[in-house]
Protein backbone atom coordinates (compact mmCIF):
# COMPACT_ATOMS: atom_id res chain seq x y z
CA UNK A 1 0.00 0.00 0.00
CA UNK A 2 1.38 3.39 -0.96
CA UNK A 3 2.06 6.07 1.62
CA UNK A 4 -0.59 8.25 -0.04
CA UNK A 5 -3.23 5.58 0.46
CA UNK A 6 -2.23 5.15 4.11
CA UNK A 7 -3.17 8.81 4.67
CA UNK A 8 -6.78 7.86 3.93
CA UNK A 9 -7.03 5.33 6.74
CA UNK A 10 -8.24 6.44 10.16
CA UNK A 11 -7.04 4.19 12.97
CA UNK A 12 -9.36 3.89 15.97
CA UNK A 13 -8.01 1.52 18.59
CA UNK A 14 -7.48 -1.79 16.82
CA UNK A 15 -9.77 -0.83 13.89
CA UNK A 16 -8.95 0.83 10.60
CA UNK A 17 -11.56 2.83 8.67
CA UNK A 18 -10.75 3.33 5.00
CA UNK A 19 -12.20 6.61 3.73
CA UNK A 20 -13.97 5.20 0.70
CA UNK A 21 -16.63 7.09 -1.26
CA UNK A 22 -19.23 5.06 0.66
CA UNK A 23 -17.76 6.17 4.01
CA UNK A 24 -17.66 9.76 2.77
CA UNK A 25 -21.38 9.50 1.93
CA UNK A 26 -22.04 8.53 5.56
CA UNK A 27 -19.92 11.44 6.77
CA UNK A 28 -21.84 13.85 4.52
CA UNK A 29 -25.10 12.46 5.87
CA UNK A 30 -23.81 13.05 9.42
CA UNK A 31 -22.82 16.62 8.56
CA UNK A 32 -26.03 17.61 6.76
CA UNK A 33 -28.81 16.06 8.81
CA UNK A 34 -29.49 15.35 12.46
CA UNK A 35 -27.59 12.17 13.31
CA UNK A 36 -26.19 11.21 16.68
CA UNK A 37 -22.78 9.71 17.23
CA UNK A 38 -24.40 6.36 18.14
CA UNK A 39 -26.04 6.17 14.69
CA UNK A 40 -22.80 7.26 13.01
CA UNK A 41 -20.91 4.53 14.89
CA UNK A 42 -23.44 1.92 13.76
CA UNK A 43 -23.22 3.00 10.10
CA UNK A 44 -19.40 2.97 10.17
CA UNK A 45 -19.22 -0.39 11.95
CA UNK A 46 -17.72 1.09 15.11
CA UNK A 47 -18.49 -0.13 18.63
CA UNK A 48 -19.83 3.02 20.27
CA UNK A 49 -20.26 6.79 20.10
CA UNK A 50 -16.80 7.36 21.59
CA UNK A 51 -15.17 5.65 18.60
CA UNK A 52 -17.35 7.71 16.24
CA UNK A 53 -16.27 10.87 18.08
CA UNK A 54 -12.61 9.86 17.72
CA UNK A 55 -13.18 9.18 14.01
CA UNK A 56 -14.69 12.65 13.46
CA UNK A 57 -11.79 14.25 15.33
CA UNK A 58 -9.20 12.37 13.27
CA UNK A 59 -10.57 12.75 9.75
CA UNK A 60 -9.08 15.77 7.97
CA UNK A 61 -11.63 18.55 7.40
CA UNK A 62 -10.68 18.91 3.74
CA UNK A 63 -11.80 15.31 3.17
CA UNK A 64 -15.06 15.72 5.12
CA UNK A 65 -16.23 18.55 2.87
CA UNK A 66 -15.00 17.15 -0.46
CA UNK A 67 -17.71 16.20 -3.00
CA UNK A 68 -18.01 12.43 -3.30
CA UNK A 69 -17.37 12.32 -7.07
CA UNK A 70 -14.20 14.37 -6.64
CA UNK A 71 -13.08 12.05 -3.82
CA UNK A 72 -13.71 8.99 -6.00
CA UNK A 73 -11.67 10.58 -8.81
CA UNK A 74 -8.81 11.42 -6.42
CA UNK A 75 -8.69 7.88 -5.01
CA UNK A 76 -8.80 6.43 -8.52
CA UNK A 77 -6.02 8.71 -9.74
CA UNK A 78 -3.81 7.77 -6.77
CA UNK A 79 -4.49 4.04 -7.19
CA UNK A 80 -6.30 3.73 -3.85
CA UNK A 81 -9.86 3.20 -5.06
CA UNK A 82 -9.34 -0.39 -6.20
CA UNK A 83 -7.45 -1.18 -3.01
CA UNK A 84 -10.17 0.19 -0.73
CA UNK A 85 -13.11 -1.21 -2.67
CA UNK A 86 -11.38 -4.58 -2.91
CA UNK A 87 -10.97 -4.73 0.86
CA UNK A 88 -14.65 -3.85 1.38
CA UNK A 89 -15.72 -6.76 -0.84
CA UNK A 90 -13.58 -9.16 1.17
CA UNK A 91 -15.05 -7.97 4.49
CA UNK A 92 -18.67 -8.10 3.31
CA UNK A 93 -20.61 -10.99 4.83
CA UNK A 94 -21.55 -13.78 2.46
CA UNK A 95 -25.23 -13.81 1.75
N, C-alpha and C positions, 0 to 999 in steps of 0.2 A: 504494500500500500504506500502510495506516495505521501510525502510530508504534507502536501497541499490537501489531500483527502483527509488526513488525520486532523486537520484544523476543523473539519466539519463533524467531528464526533464529540459529544458532550459526555463526560464520564461522571456518573453519579454513583458513588459507592463502588459496588462491584459490577454495575451495569454500564453499558455504552449505548447512547442514543445517537444514531446516524441521522443527520438533518437531511432527510430525503424530501422531495416535493410533497409527499403525503404528510410527513411530520410538519412541514411548513404550513400546510393547509390547516392542520389542527391548531397551530400557533396563531394563525390569522383568525381563526374562529374564536380563540380565547381572547384575542385583542379587540375584536369588533362586536362581541355580544357578551351578555352576562354569562359567565362560566366560572364556577369556583375551582379552586386548586384541586379538590378531590376529583371532580369530573375530568379535569385536565390530566391528572395522574392516571386515571382509568383509561383514557383514550391513548395515552403514550405508553401504557403498559408498565407504569411505575407502581410502587407499593402504596404510597400515601401522599398526602398533600405536601409534606416536607420535602420529598424528593422532587415534586413538581415545582415547588418554590426554588429549590436549588437549581433545577434545570433552567427556569426563567432567568435567574441571576447569572448563570454561566453563558447562556447563548448570546452571541454578539448582537447588539441592537441593529446593525446594518443588515444582518440576515433576517431578523424578525420582520422588518418592514419591506423586504424585497418582494416584488411581485413573483408569484409562483412560476410563471413561464420563464422569466429571466433567471430564476434560480435553477430551473431544470436545464436551461441552455448553458449556464455557467458550469454546472456539474458535468454535463456532457462534454463540454469543451476541455475540461480538466481531466477527463477520464474517470471521474468518480461515480457517475450515474449508474453505469453498469455494475460497478462494484457494490454500491449500496442497494440497488434493486435486486441484485443477485442474492445478497445476504438476507433480504426480506423474504424472498421466495423460499429459502432454505428453512427459515424460522417459522413460516406459516404452518399451522396445524393441518394435517392431512384430513381431507373430508370428502 
